[in-house]
Amino acid sequence: MIKSINQSKESLIEMEGVVIQCLSNGMFSVKLENGFDVLAHVSGKIRKNSIRILLGDRVVIELSPYDLNRGRIVYRLRSF
């Protein structure tokens, strides 16, 4: 009996994008470099360290190969 199956890090797709809309419950609409819009939530490490994600921020998103319309924000890129 298999209790849990963990996704390996190699199977995740990382892409950069820009936050175009802040939604409720910590969800964001992000426009990726290739022009697609993705619905993304903030990862636990970003939430734990109280890193604010604002409209217009450049972020790195992890996408699952099974559902390319949803993702997880794992890093906020620095803006100078």
Backbone as JSON, one array per atom type, in Angstrom:
{
  "sequence": "MIKSINQSKESLIEMEGVVIQCLSNGMFSVKLENGFDVLAHVSGKIRKNSIRILLGDRVVIELSPYDLNRGRIVYRLRSF",
  "N": [[0.84, -1.18, 0.0], [0.62, 2.16, -0.92], [1.39, 5.04, 0.76], [1.95, 7.78, 0.36], [2.78, 9.77, -2.44], [5.45, 11.51, -3.55], [6.12, 14.37, -5.5], [8.86, 14.73, -7.59], [11.48, 17.18, -7.6], [12.56, 17.54, -10.1], [10.54, 17.19, -11.92], [8.99, 19.45, -11.86], [8.14, 22.58, -13.41], [9.84, 25.55, -13.85], [9.18, 28.99, -14.21], [9.38, 32.45, -15.18], [7.49, 35.38, -14.36], [5.06, 38.11, -14.28], [3.19, 39.69, -11.75], [-0.13, 40.32, -12.27], [-2.59, 40.67, -11.15], [-4.04, 40.83, -7.94], [-5.63, 38.5, -6.03], [-8.2, 37.12, -3.82], [-7.55, 35.3, -0.73], [-4.74, 34.87, -0.84], [-4.09, 34.34, -3.48], [-2.86, 34.84, -6.8], [-2.89, 36.37, -10.01], [-0.84, 35.69, -12.66], [1.17, 36.77, -15.32], [2.95, 35.01, -17.6], [6.26, 34.74, -19.14], [5.9, 33.71, -21.68], [3.42, 34.59, -22.41], [1.11, 33.39, -21.39], [-1.54, 33.25, -18.93], [-1.54, 32.54, -15.47], [-2.9, 31.06, -12.56], [-1.82, 31.51, -9.34], [-0.51, 30.55, -6.12], [1.0, 31.56, -2.98], [4.06, 30.22, -1.81], [4.88, 28.23, 1.13], [7.29, 28.96, 2.43], [7.71, 31.61, 1.61], [5.45, 32.8, 2.7], [5.89, 32.25, 5.41], [8.17, 33.78, 5.96], [7.17, 36.3, 5.68], [7.2, 37.73, 3.22], [6.24, 40.16, 1.03], [4.09, 40.11, -1.74], [3.43, 42.05, -4.43], [1.39, 43.95, -6.75], [2.65, 43.96, -10.0], [5.13, 42.91, -9.37], [7.99, 40.93, -10.22], [8.15, 37.48, -10.45], [9.12, 34.07, -9.65], [7.77, 31.06, -10.72], [6.6, 27.81, -9.92], [5.41, 25.24, -11.88], [3.18, 22.52, -12.24], [3.56, 19.64, -14.27], [1.17, 18.45, -14.88], [-0.99, 20.21, -14.57], [-1.05, 23.07, -16.09], [-2.21, 25.52, -15.67], [-2.22, 26.36, -13.1], [-0.15, 27.36, -10.36], [2.74, 27.78, -8.15], [4.1, 30.38, -6.32], [7.44, 30.81, -5.83], [9.59, 32.47, -5.51], [10.44, 35.9, -5.23], [11.56, 38.19, -7.47], [14.19, 40.61, -7.35], [13.6, 44.08, -7.63], [14.96, 46.91, -9.08]],
  "CA": [[0.0, 0.0, 0.0], [1.4, 3.39, -1.02], [0.78, 6.08, 1.59], [2.06, 9.09, -0.3], [3.69, 9.85, -3.59], [6.0, 12.86, -3.63], [6.61, 14.8, -6.8], [10.27, 15.09, -7.53], [11.75, 18.55, -8.03], [12.91, 17.57, -11.52], [9.34, 17.18, -12.76], [8.35, 20.76, -11.83], [8.58, 23.53, -14.43], [10.0, 26.89, -13.3], [9.07, 30.06, -15.19], [9.28, 33.8, -14.63], [6.31, 36.11, -14.78], [4.75, 39.37, -13.6], [1.89, 39.66, -11.09], [-1.02, 41.29, -12.93], [-3.79, 40.86, -10.35], [-4.03, 40.22, -6.61], [-6.95, 37.94, -5.74], [-8.39, 36.82, -2.41], [-6.95, 34.08, -0.16], [-3.34, 34.69, -1.2], [-3.96, 33.91, -4.87], [-2.42, 35.89, -7.71], [-2.9, 36.09, -11.44], [0.52, 35.99, -13.12], [1.39, 36.66, -16.77], [4.26, 34.41, -17.81], [7.06, 35.29, -20.24], [5.4, 33.23, -22.96], [2.13, 35.21, -22.67], [0.0, 32.7, -20.74], [-1.93, 33.67, -17.59], [-1.55, 31.42, -14.54], [-3.38, 31.33, -11.22], [-0.75, 31.01, -8.47], [-0.56, 30.86, -4.69], [2.31, 31.81, -2.38], [4.61, 29.04, -1.13], [4.94, 28.33, 2.58], [8.51, 29.68, 2.87], [7.49, 33.05, 1.41], [4.44, 33.2, 3.69], [6.51, 32.17, 6.73], [9.12, 34.89, 6.1], [6.4, 37.55, 5.5], [7.62, 38.44, 2.02], [5.05, 40.7, 0.38], [3.98, 40.04, -3.19], [2.59, 43.18, -4.83], [1.06, 44.09, -8.16], [3.79, 44.36, -10.81], [6.36, 42.21, -8.97], [8.45, 39.8, -11.04], [8.22, 36.31, -9.59], [9.42, 32.76, -10.23], [6.64, 30.18, -10.44], [6.72, 26.38, -10.2], [4.2, 24.68, -12.48], [3.13, 21.06, -12.34], [3.35, 19.24, -15.67], [-0.18, 17.93, -15.03], [-1.94, 21.32, -14.67], [-0.23, 24.24, -16.41], [-2.96, 26.74, -15.4], [-2.05, 26.69, -11.69], [1.25, 27.29, -9.97], [3.15, 28.2, -6.82], [5.13, 31.42, -6.34], [8.51, 30.33, -4.97], [10.64, 33.48, -5.36], [10.15, 37.24, -5.75], [12.79, 38.76, -8.0], [14.46, 41.98, -6.89], [13.38, 45.15, -8.61], [15.83, 48.05, -8.74]],
  "C": [[0.88, 1.24, 0.0], [0.68, 4.47, -0.22], [0.83, 7.45, 0.94], [3.05, 9.01, -1.45], [4.16, 11.29, -3.68], [6.45, 13.16, -5.04], [8.07, 15.16, -6.66], [10.44, 16.51, -8.07], [12.05, 18.62, -9.52], [11.68, 17.66, -12.41], [8.63, 18.54, -12.77], [8.96, 21.68, -12.88], [8.67, 24.9, -13.77], [9.97, 27.91, -14.42], [9.02, 31.39, -14.46], [8.04, 34.47, -15.16], [6.13, 37.37, -13.96], [3.35, 39.26, -13.0], [1.01, 40.74, -11.72], [-2.29, 41.54, -12.13], [-3.64, 40.15, -9.02], [-5.45, 39.78, -6.29], [-7.05, 37.62, -4.25], [-7.69, 35.51, -2.03], [-5.52, 33.83, -0.62], [-3.12, 34.17, -2.6], [-3.6, 35.11, -5.73], [-2.59, 35.43, -9.14], [-1.57, 36.58, -11.98], [0.59, 35.8, -14.63], [2.81, 36.17, -16.97], [4.96, 35.05, -19.0], [6.51, 34.89, -21.61], [3.99, 33.74, -23.28], [0.94, 34.55, -22.01], [-0.27, 33.3, -19.36], [-2.07, 32.44, -16.71], [-2.11, 31.9, -13.21], [-2.39, 30.71, -10.24], [-1.0, 31.39, -7.02], [0.87, 30.97, -4.16], [2.78, 30.55, -1.66], [4.73, 29.3, 0.38], [6.14, 29.1, 3.09], [8.33, 31.19, 2.71], [6.49, 33.56, 2.44], [5.05, 33.23, 5.09], [7.44, 33.35, 6.98], [8.48, 36.25, 5.83], [6.9, 38.38, 4.33], [6.37, 38.87, 1.27], [5.16, 40.56, -1.12], [2.99, 41.12, -3.6], [2.34, 43.16, -6.33], [2.28, 44.6, -8.92], [5.1, 43.7, -10.44], [6.69, 41.11, -9.97], [8.69, 38.64, -10.1], [8.64, 35.08, -10.38], [8.32, 31.82, -9.77], [7.02, 28.74, -10.76], [5.38, 25.89, -10.73], [4.3, 23.16, -12.49], [2.93, 20.69, -13.81], [1.93, 18.73, -15.93], [-1.22, 19.03, -15.19], [-1.13, 22.6, -14.87], [-0.97, 25.56, -16.18], [-2.83, 27.18, -13.95], [-0.59, 26.53, -11.31], [1.47, 27.76, -8.55], [4.25, 29.23, -6.96], [6.21, 31.0, -5.34], [9.59, 31.39, -4.73], [10.16, 34.81, -5.94], [11.47, 37.85, -6.19], [12.95, 40.2, -7.53], [14.2, 42.97, -8.0], [14.19, 46.36, -8.17], [15.29, 49.31, -9.34]]
}
